[in-house]
């Protein structure tokens, strides 16, 4: 017999009863217990949860351990699972209640910036993002196996209190699938896990839309000014009216008008009276003489 012997098999129902008793004890001590409960055979049913599970299954590093993990998560063995920045903490019912920890490196800033750039102008709202109602382009960006949001195998490290020597034991595999089920309920936790703010994707969209609108506005204003200059009309306020002559031309015109008026006045003064009024004026002059 080798130095290590497997423990006696414990039926699933008994394992769960034992685990639930321990979970209840922790809950009474103030620990927030968040179990993973799967309804039916499908572990994840939404875009984000399904994309996470598909990503895990794409790596040959995990393929030997994932099937047992699926069984464990489906039968309710993941009694507790909590996600925070760069970390997953969980309790999994096995022969005993095991503690599992998954550390995930934050998404590199350069990769996050590239994702925001490729998604800019493609996401309509935060609700659309979290519900996974995304264009094919955005889905391809965020789920990209190498450059997307999901961690690569080398960006994850695992710990489990079970005696299995494997890097990824069945309890760790169950927890990784449990993350997919949790993302069904709270997809924003993926961004928390990778250490990025999902609202920045929407902000990048808004910024791009604002820049586009500003440039369109500038184009309209430039076009308006050009038209006004060509046709000599004022298009401000949406109304057009004929422009008067330039200031210098107006001054010269007024000066010419003024000289003409004086000349006309002088001619009128030199003009001799005529008719009855002229005769009366002559008689008045002779009497004075």
RARA-V607482 format. One record per residue. RES is the residue in one small letter. NEAR is the number of other C-alpha atoms within 8 Angstrom. D_CENTER is the distance of its C-alpha to the mean C-alpha in Angstrom with 2 decimals. Layout:
# RARA-V607482
RES;NEAR;D_CENTER
RES;NEAR;D_CENTER
This chain:
# RARA-V607482
x;4;60.11
x;4;57.23
x;4;56.07
x;5;53.26
x;6;53.62
x;4;50.93
x;5;50.95
x;4;52.33
x;5;50.01
x;7;48.59
x;6;47.55
x;7;43.92
x;6;44.86
x;8;46.76
x;13;44.00
x;11;41.56
x;8;44.14
x;8;44.63
x;12;40.94
x;9;40.37
x;8;43.21
x;8;41.68
x;10;38.26
x;8;39.99
x;8;41.80
x;10;38.57
x;10;37.04
x;7;40.14
x;6;39.57
x;6;36.19
x;7;33.99
x;5;30.93
x;10;31.62
x;8;28.82
x;8;30.52
x;13;29.11
x;7;30.67
x;12;30.53
x;6;31.74
x;6;33.44
x;6;33.26
x;7;29.61
x;14;27.77
x;10;24.16
x;9;23.44
x;9;19.69
x;9;17.30
x;11;16.06
x;16;19.62
x;11;21.28
x;9;19.19
x;11;20.12
x;11;23.77
x;8;23.95
x;11;22.71
x;8;25.51
x;10;28.07
x;6;27.38
x;9;29.10
x;7;32.90
x;6;32.96
x;10;32.20
x;9;34.01
x;7;37.28
x;11;35.93
x;12;33.16
x;8;35.60
x;10;37.21
x;15;33.87
x;12;33.00
x;9;36.36
x;13;35.88
x;17;32.49
x;12;33.79
x;8;36.92
x;11;35.16
x;11;36.14
x;16;32.81
x;16;33.88
x;12;31.05
x;16;27.65
x;8;25.25
x;11;22.03
x;9;21.07
x;9;19.69
x;12;21.34
x;11;23.96
x;11;25.19
x;12;28.42
x;13;30.51
x;12;34.01
x;14;35.55
x;13;38.92
x;9;41.37
x;8;45.01
x;7;43.72
x;9;40.45
x;12;38.57
x;11;35.84
x;15;33.02
x;12;30.54
x;12;27.80
x;10;26.30
x;12;23.20
x;9;22.30
x;10;18.91
x;11;16.63
x;6;17.93
x;6;15.97
x;6;16.83
x;10;15.54
x;11;12.13
x;8;11.96
x;8;13.19
x;12;10.72
x;11;7.77
x;8;10.35
x;8;11.35
x;13;8.18
x;11;7.42
x;10;8.68
x;10;8.89
x;15;6.48
x;9;8.04
x;7;7.08
x;9;6.61
x;6;10.21
x;11;9.96
x;11;7.93
x;9;10.54
x;9;13.33
x;9;12.88
x;7;13.29
x;11;11.77
x;8;13.51
x;6;16.12
x;9;14.55
x;12;11.31
x;9;13.75
x;8;16.01
x;12;13.62
x;11;12.54
x;11;16.14
x;9;17.95
x;8;21.04
x;5;21.17
x;9;17.85
x;11;15.39
x;11;14.21
x;9;17.65
x;11;20.51
x;8;23.53
x;7;27.00
x;6;27.82
x;8;24.90
x;11;26.36
x;8;29.62
x;11;31.52
x;9;34.22
x;11;36.32
x;7;39.50
x;6;41.23
x;4;44.11
x;5;42.51
x;5;42.45
x;5;39.69
x;6;36.43
x;10;34.61
x;11;36.87
x;11;36.46
x;14;35.17
x;15;32.31
x;14;31.59
x;16;31.57
x;15;29.06
x;8;26.68
x;13;26.94
x;13;26.53
x;12;23.09
x;15;22.16
x;14;23.76
x;11;21.94
x;13;18.49
x;13;19.73
x;6;19.95
x;7;17.09
x;13;14.40
x;9;12.40
x;10;15.58
x;8;14.80
x;12;12.22
x;13;14.96
x;14;17.52
x;14;16.04
x;10;15.58
x;10;11.87
x;8;9.30
x;8;6.70
x;7;5.12
x;8;4.94
x;12;2.54
x;12;1.42
x;8;4.56
x;12;5.32
x;14;5.29
x;9;7.23
x;8;9.28
x;10;10.23
x;9;11.25
x;8;13.17
x;8;14.89
x;8;15.90
x;8;17.24
x;8;19.07
x;8;20.70
x;8;21.77
x;8;23.27
x;8;25.07
x;8;26.44
x;8;27.83
x;8;29.40
x;8;30.96
x;8;32.29
x;9;33.81
x;9;35.52
x;8;36.92
x;9;38.37
x;11;39.93
x;8;41.52
x;6;42.98
x;6;44.44
x;8;45.26
x;11;43.41
x;10;41.05
x;11;37.82
x;6;36.28
x;4;35.22
x;5;35.38
x;7;39.24
x;8;41.63
x;7;45.06
x;7;47.61
x;7;47.64
x;4;50.96
x;6;52.64
x;6;51.56
x;6;52.85
x;6;55.65
x;8;56.82
x;9;56.92
x;8;59.06
x;8;61.45
x;8;61.76
x;8;62.57
x;8;65.18
x;8;66.84
x;8;66.86
x;8;68.48
x;8;71.25
x;8;71.98
x;8;72.39
x;8;74.87
x;8;76.90
x;8;77.11
x;8;78.24
x;8;80.98
x;8;82.30
x;7;82.49
x;6;84.55
x;6;87.02
x;6;87.51
x;4;91.07
x;6;91.39
x;7;92.99
x;6;94.60
x;6;96.20
x;8;94.14
x;9;95.45
x;9;99.11
x;8;98.74
x;8;97.34
x;8;100.33
x;8;102.88
x;8;101.25
x;8;101.44
x;7;105.21
x;6;106.09
x;5;104.49
x;4;106.43
